[in-house]
Amino acid sequence: MRALVSVIIPVFNREALIKIALDSVIQQSYTDWECIVVDDGSTDGTKEVLKNYATQDSRITFFSRERFPKGAPTCRNIGLDHAKGDYIIYLDSDDYLLPFCLEQRVVAINNNKDCNFLVFPMGKKKDDTIVKVEIPSYNDYLIPFLSANLPWSIMCPIWKTSFLQTIDGFTEGYPRFNDPELMIRALLQPQAKFKVFNDVDYDTAYMPSANEPYVFVDKVYESLMLFIPDIVGHLEFQGQADLKKHLALYLHLWFKYIIKPS
């Protein structure tokens, strides 16, 4: 059953929340993991927190982003460069793992060794409870990702490290949409094989921030100006230019957040 799993966490000014994320990794029932945290230039006490955790548990290491562009995609790629695990899970600093997460996923890995990635449901905090976010069933998951209807989030897949390296990790410089961009490129790969576990319990959870919608809106247009041409190029390269029409729904998303009734 043994498989080293690398949990990669980008972080920026999350002095309190990063403790929840790191504690959730430490509390895993499966113990053959490493956790790589990459700081994106925090100006609060985040770095001191990371130093303390790395001192207490040798499986935790942290790095500072020392190149541009700033942002979570760059930090995730730095983590990928340092990862020693056969498998990768990306965890954001406002996410956490349930105690059985790694154990559940490694069991699934051992039963699906031909897959490049496996996908599991997550939970989302709503008021004082955690609600499971169901993963819809599709014959082709590429279409919803192209249509701004994202079936899962960043913490849901567990990836073969070698597959992520083959597709060069994240595209850097996107303020938003870096997760769907990665998933679209992954799903476009002719050799990609994956499995979605719709019916199991959620094994990660997400804690949305109260000011998130405003931060999101601020970066949507800038991101779409990068994201759409890049995805069009990938579709054309893979001989699937006919799927470009689905990207129009990202513009609908922009109107939803940007254009407000007067």
N, C-alpha and C positions, 0 to 999 in steps of 0.2 A: 504493500500500500504506500510505501514511502515515496514522496515526491516533494522536492523543495519548492515552496510557493513564495514568490516575491510580491509583497504588498507595497505598492508605490503610492505615496500621498504627496501631492503638491500643497503648499500652505502659504498663506499671506495674511498676517495680522489676525491670527485665530488663536490667541493665547489660551482662551478657555476651551473652545470647541476641540482643539487638537488633542487635548487630554482625553476627551471622550473617545475619539477615534483610536488613539494609541492604546488606551485601556482595553478597548474591544478586541484589538489584535492580541494583546498579551493574554487575554482570558480565553483564547481559543482552545477547544478540546484537542485539536490537532496541533502539534507543537513543532513540526518541521517547516518553519517559515523564517523569512527575513522581512523586515519592514524598512523601506527606504523612504525617508521624508526629504523633500527638496523645498527649501525656503526660497520664496520669490522676492526677497528684499524686505522682510518684515521690519517695522519700526516700533513694535510694542515688545512684549516680553516673550514672544514666540520662540526665539532662538534659545533663550535660557531654559525654557520648558523642554525643548528638544535635547539640549545637552544633558539635562537631568535624566531623561528617559534613556538616552543612549548609555549613560553611565550605569544605570540600574539593570539594563538588559542588553547583552552584547548582540542580540539579534536585531536591534534597532540601530540604524545608522542615519545620519543626516548630512546633507550637502547644501551649499548655498548656490543659487544660480549666479554664475559669474560671466554670462554672455547674454547677448540679446537675440531675439526679442523677449521682453518680459511677458509672463503669462503662464498659465497652467500647462499648455501644451509643451512649452520648452522644458518646464520642470519635469513633466512626465517622461520626456525623451531623455533627460539627464538620468532619471531613475532607471529607465530601460538600459542605458549604457552601463550602469553599475550593477544591474541585476545578475544574480548568480542562479536564480531559480529556473527550473524547467517550465514553470507556469507563472503568469502574471495576473494579479488583480489590481485594478486602479480604484483607489478609494479617495474621495474628496474629503477635505478636513471637516465638512459638516455632515459626513456620513459615519456610520459605524457598522461593524459586523456583529451578527448574532453569534453566541458562543459556539454553535455547531457549524458555522458557515464553511470554514476550510475543510472540516471533516466531510461534510456532505459533498462538497465539490470534488475533493480528491477521490472519494468513492466513485463518483460519476466519471471522473477522468479515467480511472482504471478500467471502467466498463466501456469507454468510448475513446480508446487511444488513437483512433484514426481521425478524430475531429480536431480542427484547428482552434475552435473555441466552443464553449458551452455557455448557455445563458440561463440565469435563475431569476425568479421574481424578487422584487424589493418591497419594503414597507415604506410608508410616508407618514410622518407625524401630522395628525389632524386633531387640533385641540389637545387633549391630554391622552390620546390613544394613538396607536400605530395601526394604520389600515393597509392591507395588502394591495399593491398595485398589480392587477392582473395583466399578464402578457397575452395580447390577442393572438389568435391562431391565423396565420396567413400561409398561402401556398408559396408566396415569394415575399420575403421580408424586405427586399430591396425597394419595392414600390412605396410602402409607407415611409421609409426613411427618406426617399426622394420627395415625398409629399408633405413633409413637415408634420407627420403623424408618427411620432417616435415610439416604437413599441417597448423600448427599454432604455435605461440610463447607464452611465459610465461604470457603476459598480456591479452591474448585473452579469457581465461576461467574465469568465476565466479563460485566459488566452495561452496558447502555446507560445513561449518566448520566441522560438525560431520563426513562427509565422509573423509575429509583430515586427521582427527584424527584417523579414523579407519585404514587408510593405512599408518599411522605413518609419514606423511609429506614427506620431501625430504630425500634422502639418502645423508649423509654428506661425504665430502672428495673428491668429484669429481671436478677437475678443470673445466671440460666441460661436456656437455651432461647430466647435472642434470635435465634439463627441459624434454627432451624426456624420461629419465628414470622414472620420476614421471608419465608422461602420459601413458607409457607402463604399469606400475603397476596399474594405475587407470583403464585402458581399459581391463585389465585382470581380474578385479574383477567380479565375476558372477552376483553380484547385481547391478553393475554400470549401470546407466541410464543417458543419456545425449542428448542434442540437439544442432545442429550446425546451426547458423543463417547466411547462405551464402549471403542472398540478402539484408541485411540492410547496412546502411552506417558504415564505420569504426568509432570506438569510442575511439580508442587509437592510439598513434603514436610513432614511434621509430626513434631515431636520431643516426645513426651509426657513430662510431668514425673512423677517418682516419687511425689509427694504429691498428684497430681491427684484420685484417687478420694475422698480425704478432704475436700478442698476442695469437690468436686462435691456430695457427700452433704450438706454443711452448708447448701447453698443450694437444694436441690431442692424442698423443701416450700414455701418462701417464693416461689419462682418459679412453681410450679404454681398457687398461689392467684391469681396475676395472669394467667398464660398461658391457663389453661383458660377462664375467663369471657371473655377477650378474643377467643379463637378462636371460641367459641360465637357471640359477637356478629357476627363477620365471616361465619361460615357462614350465620347467619340473614339477614344483610343481602344476601348473594348468592343467597338462595333455595335453599341447600343444607343446611338444618337436619338432614336425614336422615343426614348424615355425622358428626354429633356423637358417634355411638356409638363411632367409632374412637378418640376421645380417651381412652377407658377404659384403653387400653394405657399411657398416661403414668402412671396410678395404679399399674399393675403395675410400672412402672419404679421408682416411689417405694418400693414394697414391697421390690423387689429390693435396693435400696441401703440402706434405712432399717431394715427389719425383719430382724434377724439371729437365727439359731437360738440358743437359750439353751444 
